[in-house]
Amino acid sequence: YDDLTAAEAAQHVRVGAGDILLVRVGHRRRREENGPWDVAHSRAGLHPDAVEFLAERQVAVLGGDGNNDTAPSPTDGVDFPVHVLAIHALGVYLMDYLRFEDLVPLCEEAGRWSFLCVVAPLRLPAATGSPVNPVAVL
C-alpha cells in the first residue's frame, strides 16, 4: 500500500476509479538478465495489503510484469492472495507478465506516467483468461 502511494507521489499522478494500474516489480528484467528461475518459491509482487489500495481507488484493471503475487505467499494456505482478492472480492481484471521495457523509457522521456491504454481480449466462451496486447497511447 505505502509503495503504491509513494509511487503516485513520485510520478505526480493519482490513481482513480476505473483506472488501469500498471506495476513494475522487475520480474521481466530479471528473467531477461539472469534467465528462468523457480518463481514458485521466489517471486516479487504485491503484498495482499495492496489490494486495499485497489479497493479504495476503485481500480478496474491491475497489470504487472510478473503475476502480481509474491512467492512464497505471505498468506498461509493461499498461494495467490492478490489474485483471489482482486478477482473474487473486487472484480478487478488482471494482466500478468506484461512487458514494460519499451513503455518506461517513453514515459521517462515525456515526463508523464498517465496515458490511454487500450486492451482488447479475445472473446472466448467459458474462458477465465485471454491473451491480450495492451497498447499505450502517450
C-alpha positions as CSV (number, residue, x, y, z in Angstrom):
1,Y,0.0,0.0,0.0
2,D,2.7,2.5,1.1
3,D,4.8,1.7,-2.0
4,L,1.9,2.4,-4.3
5,T,1.1,5.8,-2.7
6,A,4.8,6.7,-2.8
7,A,4.9,5.8,-6.5
8,E,1.9,8.1,-7.1
9,A,3.7,11.0,-5.3
10,A,7.0,10.4,-7.2
11,Q,5.2,10.2,-10.6
12,H,2.8,13.1,-9.9
13,V,-0.3,11.0,-10.6
14,R,-3.3,9.9,-8.6
15,V,-4.9,6.5,-9.3
16,G,-8.7,6.9,-9.6
17,A,-11.9,5.0,-10.3
18,G,-11.8,2.9,-13.4
19,D,-8.1,3.2,-13.9
20,I,-5.7,0.6,-15.1
21,L,-2.8,0.3,-12.6
22,L,0.4,-1.0,-14.0
23,V,3.0,-2.1,-11.5
24,R,6.6,-3.0,-12.5
25,V,8.5,-5.1,-9.9
26,G,11.4,-6.1,-12.2
27,H,10.3,-9.7,-12.9
28,R,10.7,-9.5,-16.7
29,R,14.0,-7.6,-16.5
30,R,15.4,-10.2,-14.0
31,R,14.4,-13.0,-16.3
32,E,16.0,-11.4,-19.4
33,E,19.2,-10.7,-17.5
34,N,19.6,-13.9,-15.4
35,G,17.3,-16.5,-17.2
36,P,14.5,-18.5,-15.7
37,W,14.3,-19.4,-12.1
38,D,11.9,-21.2,-9.7
39,V,9.2,-18.5,-9.5
40,A,7.0,-20.7,-7.4
41,H,9.5,-20.2,-4.5
42,S,10.9,-16.8,-5.2
43,R,8.9,-14.0,-7.0
44,A,8.4,-10.3,-6.4
45,G,4.9,-9.0,-6.5
46,L,2.3,-7.2,-4.4
47,H,1.6,-7.9,-0.8
48,P,-2.1,-8.7,-0.2
49,D,-2.4,-5.5,1.8
50,A,-2.0,-3.6,-1.6
51,V,-5.5,-4.9,-2.6
52,E,-6.9,-2.3,-0.1
53,F,-5.4,0.4,-2.3
54,L,-7.1,-1.2,-5.3
55,A,-10.4,-1.2,-3.4
56,E,-10.1,2.4,-2.1
57,R,-9.2,3.8,-5.5
58,Q,-11.7,1.6,-7.4
59,V,-9.1,0.3,-9.8
60,A,-10.6,-1.6,-12.8
61,V,-7.5,-3.4,-14.0
62,L,-4.2,-4.4,-12.4
63,G,-1.3,-5.3,-14.7
64,G,2.2,-6.3,-13.8
65,D,5.4,-7.6,-15.2
66,G,5.0,-10.7,-13.0
67,N,1.8,-12.3,-12.0
68,N,1.1,-9.7,-9.3
69,D,1.6,-12.1,-6.4
70,T,4.7,-12.7,-4.3
71,A,6.2,-16.1,-3.7
72,P,6.3,-17.6,-1.2
73,S,2.9,-16.3,-0.4
74,P,2.6,-14.2,2.8
75,T,-0.8,-15.7,3.4
76,D,-1.0,-19.2,4.9
77,G,-2.9,-21.7,2.7
78,V,-3.5,-19.2,-0.2
79,D,-0.8,-19.3,-2.9
80,F,-2.1,-16.3,-4.9
81,P,-3.9,-14.0,-2.4
82,V,-3.7,-10.9,-4.7
83,H,-5.4,-12.9,-7.5
84,V,-8.1,-14.2,-5.1
85,L,-8.9,-10.8,-3.5
86,A,-8.7,-8.7,-6.7
87,I,-10.7,-11.0,-8.9
88,H,-13.2,-12.5,-6.5
89,A,-13.7,-9.8,-3.9
90,L,-13.3,-6.7,-6.2
91,G,-14.0,-7.9,-9.7
92,V,-10.7,-6.4,-10.9
93,Y,-9.3,-7.7,-14.2
94,L,-5.7,-8.8,-14.1
95,M,-3.0,-8.7,-16.7
96,D,0.1,-10.8,-15.9
97,Y,3.6,-10.8,-17.3
98,L,3.4,-7.6,-19.3
99,R,6.5,-6.1,-20.9
100,F,7.3,-2.5,-19.8
101,E,10.7,-2.2,-21.4
102,D,9.5,-0.1,-24.3
103,L,6.9,1.9,-22.3
104,V,9.1,3.1,-19.4
105,P,11.7,5.0,-21.4
106,L,8.9,6.7,-23.3
107,C,7.2,7.8,-20.1
108,E,10.5,9.0,-18.7
109,E,11.2,11.0,-21.9
110,A,7.7,12.5,-21.9
111,G,7.9,13.2,-18.1
112,R,4.5,11.6,-17.6
113,W,3.1,8.3,-16.2
114,S,-0.5,8.7,-17.3
115,F,-1.7,7.6,-20.7
116,L,-4.5,6.0,-22.6
117,C,-4.2,2.2,-22.6
118,V,-6.3,0.1,-24.9
119,V,-6.8,-3.6,-24.2
120,A,-8.9,-5.9,-26.4
121,P,-9.1,-9.5,-25.1
122,L,-10.3,-12.3,-27.3
123,R,-13.9,-13.4,-26.9
124,L,-13.6,-17.0,-25.7
125,P,-16.7,-18.8,-24.4
126,A,-16.4,-20.1,-20.8
127,A,-12.8,-18.9,-20.5
128,T,-11.2,-17.3,-17.5
129,G,-8.4,-15.7,-19.4
130,S,-7.4,-14.4,-22.8
131,P,-4.2,-13.3,-24.5
132,V,-4.1,-9.5,-24.9
133,N,-1.9,-7.0,-26.5
134,P,-2.2,-3.8,-24.5
135,V,-1.5,-0.6,-26.4
136,A,-0.3,2.6,-24.6
137,V,-1.0,5.9,-26.3
138,L,1.1,8.7,-24.8
